[in-house]
């Protein structure tokens, strides 16, 4: 098991969406670390030029031997890629379930972001 190496404050991440658009996010403070991920405070600048705050969850399973490259990317050993992909899939599925609950019409409960 390796020690989790956090992304540096003000690290810029660029993500593409399914429609081919891109958005840049900026890393802020670390909110917490767990067995499978690190959660950061962050923000992006929306189309109106206003900062919108977000939580950024990085898949970083504590039990795997990961290293962080100078670029900020995680390097996964070939022997652990399958297990790393399993953790990524789990995080994506939990995100999808949370979004479905949040967007479901007719629910009287509130789900926080």
JOTABEL-V548033 format. One record per pair of residues at least 24 apart in sequence whose ideal C-beta (glycine too) atoms are under 8 Angstrom apart, sorted by the first residue. I is the first residue (numbers start at 0). J is the second residue. Records with the same first field share a line. If there is no record, write none. Layout:
# JOTABEL-V548033
I=J  J
This chain:
# JOTABEL-V548033
0=61  62  63  64
1=63  64  65  66
3=32  37  59  61  65
4=66  67
5=29  32  37
6=37  39  57  67  71
7=71
10=71
12=41  55  71
24=53  55
26=55
30=54
32=59  61
33=61
34=60  61  62
35=59  60  61  86  89  90
36=60  90
54=112
56=90  94
58=83  86  87  90
60=86
